[in-house]
Amino acid sequence: MLAKTDLKMRYQGSWLGIIWIFLKPLSIFLVLNFVFSHLFFKDNPNYSIRLLLGLILWFFFSETTTVGMNSLISKANILKKIFIPKWIIIISATVHSALAFFFNLIILFLFLFAYHIYPDMIDISLFLLYIILIYGISLAFSFFAAPLYVRLRDVNQIWEVLLNVLFYASPIIYPISAVPPDVQSILYVNPMTLLIEHSKVVLIDSAVPRFDHLLIFIAIFIPIFFASIWYLKKSSKNLIENM
Amino acid sequence: MINNDIAIKVEHVSKSFRIPQQRRNSIRERILSFSKKMSYETFNALEDVSFEIKKGEFFSIIGRNGSGKSTLLKILAGIYTPDQGSITINGEISPFLELGVGFNPELSGKDNIYLNGTLLGLTKKEIDKKYHQIVEFSELERFINLKVKNYSSGMHVRLAFSVAIHANKEILLMDEVLAVGDANFQVKCYQVFEDLIKAGKTIIFVSHDQSSVEKYSNRVLYLESGKPAFIGGPNEALSQYLGPDFIKE
C-alpha cells in the first residue's frame, strides 16, 4: 500500500508517467554509448548492448540502495505516530526501483533481439539469480544504512560519492578484460563487478561464468544479509526517538 | 502471566531522553569533536509507571503539558521502547495518536481512506467493506474524489476522524482525538464514541478536556512530571490535578 502511494505520487499528473522510468537510463546510455563506442571501443562489436546491460543493472543497484537508505527518514512523520515494522518501510520503498528495473529489462531484451542475441533458458535463469543477488545486496545495504542515516545525517552524501566511485569501479563502460589482471582482482572487491560481469557473460556471450566465483560470492553474501537483518532489528530500538 | 481480563499491564516503566547540549548527528561533527566529551542533559519523561487496564475499561491519562502522557501512549503503541520495565498487551491496538496519519495532500479522499486505513491496521478487504460507511459518516460523498489538498480543514479532520473511528480494534489509544468538525459533526462524534464504549472496547484516552474525562472514565491516571501521582476515580484525580478548588458541576 505504501509502495502504491509512492508510485501514484511519483507519476500522477505527469502524462509522461512511465516514460520517465525509461528516460533516465536511456539518455545516459545514449551519451556514454556515443562517447565510448566511437572513441575507445570501436572494434568491440557488442559494446553497446554490454553497456546497456551494465547500466541497467547499475541503476537498479544505485536506485534501490539510495531509496532504501532514505526510506526511514522520509517516512519519519508516519513512523513517529504509528508502529510499523521498519523492514516494511524499507522494502516498500524499493518496490518502485524494482518496477523501474523491470521495465528497463523489457528494453534490454528488445535490444538483445535487435542484436540477434537469443539467450536460452539456462542463461536467463542464471541472469535471474544475479538480479536476485543485486536486489539482495541492495536490501542488505539498506538495512544497514537506513537506521544509520537516522543517526548520522551525512551518510547519504558519503554514499553518493561512493556510488560514483563504484560506478567506475564496475565493468560498465569498459570490459573487465581491458584492465590488467592485478587491477581486476581489486575490482572484484566491488560486489557489482562480479554480478555485472557474470550477467554479461551469460546473457550476451551465452557462456558459462566461473561458478567458483559465484559460490564464494554467495557464501559471503548470505552471512552479510543475515547480519543486516540483525542490525536492523537491533537498531530499531530507540530509532524513532532519534528522528 | 497475564490475567485474561487485563488488556494492558504496565510494570515499572521508565523512559528518559538524552538531550545533547550540542547535536552531533553527522560523521563530520563526530570527527571534529572527537576529543571533546559528549555532554547530555537527561530528561526523565517517565519514571516507574505501573498500572493495569482491564478489558472494556475507559482509562484516562491526565497531566500538564510535558508530564509524559504522550510518551506513555507512544510506548503503549510500540513506537518508543521503554528504558526499563515491561509492557504486556492483550489484544490488538489501534493507535489514534494523531488524526490523518500519512494523509497525502496530493491524493484523492478515496485514496487517502485506503492509505490511512492500511496504516491503522486494516486490510484492503476490510476497507472495501467499510468504505461506504466511512464516506457516509464523513459526509464527504461529493468531494471524495477531490484531492485532499483542496479540502477545507474541517473536511480534512472529518475524513480523518471517519477513517480512524472505523478502524477500531480492541484497544484504542486516543490522544486528544475526540470531537472534531462543526457542532453537528461533534454530536455525531460523541455518539460513536459512546457506541464504542458500549461495544466494550478498551479505551485509553489522553485529554485536557475535563468534562469528557469526568463523564466517561472508569479510572484516571494523573501524571505529574513523569511520575504517577494518582490512579483512581475521575473525580479524585481531577481534583488532585486541578487543585482543591475543583468543584464538581
Interface residues (C-beta under 8 A of the other chain):
Chain A: M1 L2 T5 K8 M9 Q12 G13 N77 I78 L79 K80 K81 I82 F83 I84 R151 L152 R153 D154 V155 I158 K237 N238 I240 E241 N242
Chain B: F17 N25 S26 I27 R28 R30 K74 A77 G78 I79 Y80 T81 P95 L97 E98 V101 G102 N104 E106 L107 D111 Y114 L115 T118 L119 L120 K124
